[in-house]
Amino acid sequence: VQRDFKIAYRNRGELANPLLFYIIVMTLFAFGVGPDPAQLREVAPGIIWVAALLATLLALNGLFRSDFEDGSLEQLIMSAQPIPILLLGKVLVHWSVTGLPLLLITPLLAMLMHLDGPALGVLLLSLLVGTPTLSLVGSVGGALTVGVHRGSLLLAL
């Protein structure tokens, strides 16, 4: 886990892409839908979820890519540590550097979408449960496409 955090810190520019994408999508939708608060409030949860899903997909391609390219993925598999624990650690790091920032910035973006307190609470709770699930499910796709050229295109399917 510590190694993955170090790798993530070294590639922090790459990790900013999903967060910036999320912010841009939310801002564009807020301006595109119009100034009607009721209409924004109605479509906000769906827009937030789609933006979170797409932002998570942006980062999933790199989940195993660096380990695959430098051969450390093979070393992890051959190590004495249980593979599910190692993979769970990688997914936890992935979520904490991609999903957690999305979760933390959502209240500010929800104000842009005129979401009130109870709706925001439900949305944050669903994102708290859903974004780690997206990372877990997406890690399977990331593992399957790690050796494929332009595997991120397949991952989106």
Legacy VTK file of the C-alpha trace (Angstrom):
# vtk DataFile Version 3.0
C-alpha trace
ASCII
DATASET POLYDATA
POINTS 157 float
0.000 0.000 0.000
2.795 2.391 0.896
4.529 1.683 -2.422
1.321 2.412 -4.335
0.872 5.701 -2.481
4.431 6.674 -3.423
3.755 5.836 -7.071
0.526 7.824 -6.946
2.351 10.785 -5.415
4.959 10.693 -8.155
2.219 10.669 -10.800
0.035 13.289 -9.137
-0.441 15.142 -12.426
-2.026 12.033 -13.869
-4.196 11.664 -10.784
-5.508 15.199 -11.121
-7.098 14.365 -14.473
-10.142 12.497 -13.087
-10.812 15.237 -10.536
-10.495 17.986 -13.139
-12.708 16.007 -15.509
-15.327 15.654 -12.764
-15.271 19.379 -12.001
-15.459 20.348 -15.678
-18.347 17.976 -16.427
-20.325 19.185 -13.435
-19.714 22.843 -14.267
-20.641 22.401 -17.920
-23.847 20.579 -17.027
-24.792 23.289 -14.547
-24.356 25.940 -17.223
-25.848 23.794 -19.985
-29.069 22.854 -18.199
-29.847 26.456 -17.388
-30.466 28.648 -14.375
-33.655 26.899 -13.204
-32.827 25.550 -9.702
-35.674 23.024 -9.744
-34.511 21.486 -12.993
-30.889 21.383 -11.820
-31.942 19.798 -8.538
-33.896 17.152 -10.430
-31.066 16.039 -12.736
-28.139 16.612 -10.341
-27.866 13.120 -8.785
-27.781 11.401 -12.160
-25.273 13.851 -13.570
-23.053 13.517 -10.515
-23.128 9.729 -10.731
-22.355 9.631 -14.446
-19.515 12.117 -13.977
-18.119 10.063 -11.069
-18.312 6.874 -13.131
-16.517 8.431 -16.091
-13.898 10.057 -13.863
-13.220 6.702 -12.208
-12.856 5.065 -15.616
-10.171 7.584 -16.526
-7.952 6.405 -13.696
-8.599 2.658 -13.905
-6.279 2.169 -16.848
-3.294 3.050 -14.685
-4.234 0.754 -11.803
-1.970 -2.094 -12.945
-0.206 -0.469 -15.908
2.982 0.741 -14.170
3.354 -2.554 -12.289
2.892 -4.471 -15.531
5.413 -2.375 -17.439
8.195 -2.587 -14.862
7.627 -6.259 -14.007
6.616 -5.695 -10.409
3.157 -7.149 -11.083
4.787 -10.528 -11.708
6.787 -10.119 -8.517
3.607 -9.363 -6.565
1.962 -12.508 -7.915
4.994 -14.657 -7.056
5.356 -13.201 -3.552
4.332 -15.103 -0.448
1.593 -12.587 0.331
-1.997 -13.562 -0.489
-2.928 -12.102 -3.876
-6.428 -10.931 -2.831
-4.935 -8.879 0.006
-2.389 -7.283 -2.338
-5.078 -6.475 -4.888
-7.388 -5.108 -2.226
-4.565 -2.810 -1.133
-4.090 -1.581 -4.706
-7.823 -0.942 -5.052
-7.886 0.863 -1.702
-5.063 3.150 -2.821
-6.800 3.704 -6.162
-10.013 4.701 -4.426
-8.262 6.940 -1.917
-6.472 8.912 -4.646
-9.370 9.047 -7.132
-12.704 8.286 -5.463
-12.096 10.074 -2.181
-11.227 13.425 -3.815
-14.396 13.116 -5.911
-16.360 12.506 -2.752
-14.769 15.492 -1.002
-15.393 17.936 -3.864
-19.004 16.813 -4.401
-20.569 19.092 -1.729
-19.150 22.168 -3.458
-20.368 20.990 -6.843
-23.742 20.061 -5.356
-24.178 23.691 -4.302
-23.706 24.610 -7.951
-26.546 22.198 -8.746
-28.785 23.611 -5.958
-28.979 20.358 -4.004
-30.326 20.755 -0.480
-29.156 19.042 2.711
-31.124 15.767 2.775
-30.601 15.070 -0.927
-26.912 15.880 -0.590
-26.600 13.541 2.384
-28.159 10.653 0.478
-25.999 11.408 -2.553
-22.799 11.509 -0.482
-23.705 8.263 1.245
-24.377 6.581 -2.090
-21.066 7.890 -3.464
-19.283 6.678 -0.330
-20.575 3.172 -1.000
-20.561 3.341 -4.789
-17.144 4.759 -5.637
-15.208 1.986 -3.848
-17.469 -0.483 -5.618
-16.618 1.149 -8.945
-12.939 0.786 -8.095
-13.380 -2.879 -7.161
-15.392 -3.794 -10.245
-13.200 -1.660 -12.473
-10.063 -3.328 -11.147
-11.217 -6.557 -12.779
-11.472 -4.782 -16.121
-8.157 -3.044 -15.512
-6.482 -6.384 -14.813
-7.981 -7.943 -17.937
-6.875 -5.101 -20.210
-3.469 -4.337 -18.684
-1.512 -5.997 -21.479
-3.689 -4.737 -24.307
-2.640 -1.736 -26.364
-5.194 1.031 -25.699
-6.898 -1.112 -23.109
-8.720 1.910 -21.730
-11.001 1.809 -24.766
-12.018 -1.745 -23.902
-12.318 -0.839 -20.249
-14.985 1.734 -21.040
-17.142 -0.950 -22.619
LINES 1 158
157 0 1 2 3 4 5 6 7 8 9 10 11 12 13 14 15 16 17 18 19 20 21 22 23 24 25 26 27 28 29 30 31 32 33 34 35 36 37 38 39 40 41 42 43 44 45 46 47 48 49 50 51 52 53 54 55 56 57 58 59 60 61 62 63 64 65 66 67 68 69 70 71 72 73 74 75 76 77 78 79 80 81 82 83 84 85 86 87 88 89 90 91 92 93 94 95 96 97 98 99 100 101 102 103 104 105 106 107 108 109 110 111 112 113 114 115 116 117 118 119 120 121 122 123 124 125 126 127 128 129 130 131 132 133 134 135 136 137 138 139 140 141 142 143 144 145 146 147 148 149 150 151 152 153 154 155 156
